[in-house]
Amino acid sequence: MTVWPRRLALVVAPASGESFASWVDRMALRNGCPASTMVEALGLMYVGQVTSVHRRTGSSRCPRREQDFLDPSSAPRRTMASTASSVRNAAGTGSGRPRRAGLRSSGQNRPMTEPATSPGFEEQVHIEPYDPAWPIRFNTEADAIAAVIGSWITGGIHHVGSTAVPHLAAKPVIDIMVGVADLESSRPCIDLLAALDYWYAPYRAEVMHWFCKPRPSRRTHHLHLVPTGSQRFVDVLAFRDYMRAHRDAAAEYERLKRNLAVRHVNDREAYTEGKTEMVTRLTEVARRRTATR
């Protein structure tokens, strides 16, 4: 259990040339608490290959930079400069129990039933022919995930996204959705999944916990922890099942993806945005089909 400092002392900006790790240690000493608690109390976290002051908040945008990811090692590797104002803004208040930044809604309800696969950095968009090994890779990963976070799983482990649809060309990234009771109670999974090399990013944190593996610049898996029975949980499965049952719709979707991959080979976000209209339309059809069963 995290022991919060009773009161945050004055937080000052790093000295010239001072590393972020050194600054955290100095502020922790000033407040009489461990460095890890100091980071959490300020609503910050160690992220990616670059250590930075980063608000622990939900985001409606896909993570674009390595700084947007929580490195499984959580180890600071570089230095950074900051300003007193940015630190004070991140801290929220200077006295009393500090406000802990939690999972906040972005205010956007854009349908995203094709799992969030965009965008990373460096890795280009490329579509490959369907590979019969994709379901095998899913099964192997599902066993590993169950062994690590099985106690939190309430809605099964599902192979979703394009690699879950036979004969459909796709980016060679295995999308996995896990049903959990709720987002708050499943937060411990974020740390546990680091053992499997999953990087966490607060993308659409109001509806899921989102991860990629093994690193943002080269992704082999995406993992989504989603509340069982939520609208997103239902829609993702409905979309997948519809694509599996309707080869014409899958073929239309593949044509669109190939076209977008050519146009946006270096922009994963634009690639994903380009699919939104079709994904939304097909999801609505899938919902109606499911309702009439």
C-alpha positions in Angstrom: 0.0 0.0 0.0 1.3 3.4 -0.9 2.1 5.7 2.1 1.4 9.2 1.0 3.4 12.1 2.5 1.2 14.1 4.9 2.3 17.3 3.3 4.4 18.1 0.3 7.2 20.6 1.0 8.0 23.3 -1.5 8.8 21.6 -4.8 11.6 23.4 -6.8 12.9 22.9 -10.3 16.0 20.8 -10.9 19.3 22.6 -10.5 21.2 23.3 -13.7 22.6 20.0 -15.0 20.8 18.0 -12.3 19.4 14.7 -13.5 15.8 13.9 -13.0 16.6 10.9 -10.8 18.8 13.2 -8.6 16.0 15.8 -8.4 13.4 13.1 -7.4 15.8 11.8 -4.6 16.3 15.4 -3.4 12.6 16.1 -3.2 11.9 12.7 -1.6 14.5 13.5 1.1 12.9 16.9 1.7 9.5 15.3 2.1 10.7 12.3 4.1 9.4 9.6 1.8 10.8 7.1 -0.8 11.5 8.4 -4.2 8.9 6.1 -5.8 6.3 7.5 -3.5 7.3 11.1 -4.3 6.9 10.4 -8.0 3.4 8.9 -7.5 2.4 11.6 -5.1 3.1 14.3 -7.7 1.1 12.4 -10.3 4.2 11.7 -12.3 5.9 8.5 -13.6 9.1 7.3 -15.1 8.5 6.8 -18.8 10.2 5.2 -21.8 13.8 5.7 -22.8 13.7 9.3 -21.7 12.9 10.2 -18.1 10.5 13.1 -18.0 7.9 14.8 -15.9 4.7 13.3 -17.3 1.2 13.6 -16.0 -0.4 10.3 -15.1 -3.6 11.0 -17.0 -5.8 9.4 -19.5 -5.5 10.4 -23.2 -7.8 10.0 -26.1 -4.9 10.0 -28.5 -2.8 7.0 -29.4 0.7 7.2 -27.8 3.0 8.8 -30.4 6.3 9.0 -28.7 8.4 6.7 -26.6 7.9 9.2 -23.7 4.2 8.3 -23.7 4.9 4.8 -22.6 5.8 3.4 -19.2 8.9 1.3 -19.7 8.6 -2.1 -17.9 12.0 -1.5 -16.3 10.9 1.9 -15.0 14.5 2.9 -14.9 15.6 6.5 -15.6 18.2 6.6 -18.3 18.7 10.2 -19.3 18.4 13.7 -17.8 15.9 16.5 -18.4 15.3 20.0 -17.4 12.0 21.3 -16.0 10.5 24.4 -14.6 9.1 25.2 -11.2 5.7 26.0 -12.7 5.4 22.6 -14.6 6.3 20.8 -11.4 3.8 22.7 -9.3 1.1 22.2 -12.0 1.8 18.4 -11.9 1.7 18.4 -8.1 -1.7 20.0 -8.1 -1.4 21.4 -4.5 1.4 22.1 -2.2 -0.2 21.1 1.1 -2.6 18.5 2.4 -3.0 15.1 0.8 -1.8 15.5 -2.8 -4.2 14.9 -5.6 -3.4 11.7 -7.3 -4.0 11.9 -11.0 -6.3 9.1 -12.0 -8.1 7.7 -15.0 -10.1 10.5 -16.6 -12.4 10.5 -19.5 -11.2 12.4 -22.5 -14.7 13.5 -23.3 -14.6 11.8 -26.7 -16.7 8.9 -27.6 -15.3 8.1 -31.0 -16.0 4.4 -31.7 -12.8 2.3 -31.8 -13.8 -1.3 -32.2 -10.8 -2.2 -34.2 -8.2 -2.4 -31.4 -5.9 0.6 -30.9 -2.9 -0.2 -33.0 -1.7 3.3 -33.7 0.6 5.1 -33.7 4.0 4.3 -32.5 7.3 5.9 -33.5 9.8 4.7 -36.1 7.9 1.6 -37.0 6.2 1.9 -40.4 2.8 0.7 -41.4 2.9 -2.5 -43.4 0.3 -5.0 -44.3 1.1 -8.7 -44.6 -0.9 -11.6 -46.0 -2.8 -13.7 -43.5 -0.5 -16.0 -41.5 -1.9 -19.2 -40.1 0.7 -18.8 -37.3 -1.1 -15.8 -35.9 -3.7 -17.8 -33.9 -0.8 -20.0 -32.6 1.0 -16.9 -31.4 -2.2 -15.7 -29.7 -2.6 -19.0 -27.9 0.9 -18.9 -26.6 0.6 -15.4 -25.4 -2.8 -16.0 -23.8 -1.4 -18.8 -21.7 1.4 -16.5 -20.5 -1.1 -13.7 -19.7 -3.4 -16.1 -17.8 -0.5 -17.3 -15.7 0.4 -13.7 -14.6 -3.0 -12.0 -14.2 -5.4 -14.9 -14.1 -6.9 -13.7 -10.8 -8.2 -10.5 -12.4 -9.7 -12.1 -15.5 -13.5 -12.2 -15.5 -14.4 -12.2 -19.2 -11.8 -14.4 -20.9 -8.8 -13.8 -23.1 -9.8 -13.0 -26.7 -7.9 -12.8 -30.0 -9.3 -9.7 -31.7 -8.4 -7.4 -34.5 -7.5 -8.3 -38.0 -5.1 -11.1 -37.2 -8.0 -12.9 -35.6 -9.9 -13.0 -38.9 -8.9 -15.9 -41.2 -7.7 -14.9 -44.6 -7.6 -11.2 -43.8 -4.3 -9.4 -44.5 -3.1 -7.3 -41.5 -0.3 -5.6 -39.7 1.5 -8.5 -38.0 0.6 -7.4 -34.5 -1.5 -9.8 -32.4 -4.3 -7.9 -30.7 -5.5 -9.4 -27.4 -8.5 -8.3 -25.3 -8.9 -9.4 -21.7 -12.1 -9.0 -19.8 -11.6 -7.6 -16.2 -14.1 -6.6 -13.5 -13.3 -2.9 -13.8 -10.3 -0.6 -14.5 -9.6 0.4 -11.0 -9.4 -3.0 -9.4 -7.2 -4.2 -12.3 -4.6 -1.5 -12.0 -2.1 -4.0 -10.3 -2.0 -5.8 -13.7 0.0 -2.9 -15.1 3.0 -3.7 -13.0 2.6 -7.5 -13.3 2.4 -7.4 -17.1 5.8 -5.7 -17.2 7.3 -9.2 -16.5 6.0 -10.2 -20.0 7.6 -7.1 -21.5 4.4 -5.1 -22.0 4.7 -1.3 -22.1 1.7 0.5 -20.7 0.4 3.8 -22.1 -2.6 5.8 -20.9 -4.4 5.7 -24.2 -8.2 6.0 -23.9 -7.7 5.2 -20.2 -11.4 5.8 -19.5 -12.3 2.6 -21.3 -9.3 0.3 -21.0 -5.7 -0.4 -19.9 -3.6 -0.4 -23.1 -0.2 -2.0 -23.7 2.2 -2.9 -26.5 5.0 -5.5 -26.6 8.0 -5.7 -26.7 8.6 -2.0 -27.3 6.8 0.9 -29.1 9.3 0.9 -32.0 8.7 -2.8 -32.8 5.3 -4.2 -31.8 4.4 -7.8 -31.9 1.4 -7.6 -29.5 -1.2 -5.2 -28.3 -3.0 -5.9 -25.1 -6.3 -4.3 -23.9 -7.7 -4.9 -20.5 -11.4 -4.0 -20.8 -14.3 -4.2 -18.3 -16.3 -7.3 -19.1 -19.6 -6.5 -20.6 -18.8 -2.8 -21.3 -19.8 -1.3 -24.6 -16.2 -1.5 -25.9 -15.9 -5.2 -24.8 -19.1 -6.1 -26.6 -18.3 -4.0 -29.7 -14.8 -5.4 -30.3 -16.1 -9.0 -30.2 -19.1 -8.1 -32.4 -16.9 -6.5 -35.0 -14.5 -9.5 -35.0 -17.3 -12.0 -35.3 -18.9 -10.1 -38.1 -15.7 -9.9 -40.1 -15.2 -13.6 -39.6 -18.7 -14.4 -40.9 -18.8 -12.0 -43.9 -16.0 -12.4 -46.3 -17.2 -9.5 -48.5 -17.0 -7.1 -45.6 -13.5 -8.4 -44.7 -12.4 -8.0 -48.3 -13.7 -4.4 -48.4 -11.9 -3.7 -45.1 -8.6 -5.2 -46.5 -8.8 -3.0 -49.6 -9.1 0.1 -47.4 -6.3 -1.0 -45.1 -3.9 -1.6 -48.0 -4.7 1.8 -49.5 -4.2 3.6 -46.2 -0.9 1.7 -45.6 0.4 3.1 -48.9 -0.7 6.6 -48.2 0.3 6.7 -44.6 3.3 4.4 -44.3 5.0 6.7 -41.8 1.9 7.9 -40.0 0.2 5.2 -37.9 -2.2 7.6 -36.4 -3.5 8.7 -39.9 -3.7 5.1 -40.9 -6.0 4.3 -37.9 -8.1 7.5 -38.4 -8.6 6.5 -42.0 -10.3 3.3 -40.9 -12.7 4.9 -38.4 -15.6 5.5 -40.7 -15.7 2.0 -42.0 -15.1 0.4 -38.6 -18.0 2.5 -37.1 -20.3 1.5 -40.0 -19.5 -2.2 -39.8 -19.8 -2.2 -36.0 -23.3 -0.7 -36.2 -24.2 -3.5 -38.6 -22.7 -6.1 -36.3 -24.6 -4.7 -33.3 -27.9 -5.0 -35.2 -27.0 -8.5 -36.2 -26.2 -9.5 -32.7 -29.4 -7.9 -31.3 -31.6 -10.0 -33.7 -30.1 -13.3 -32.8 
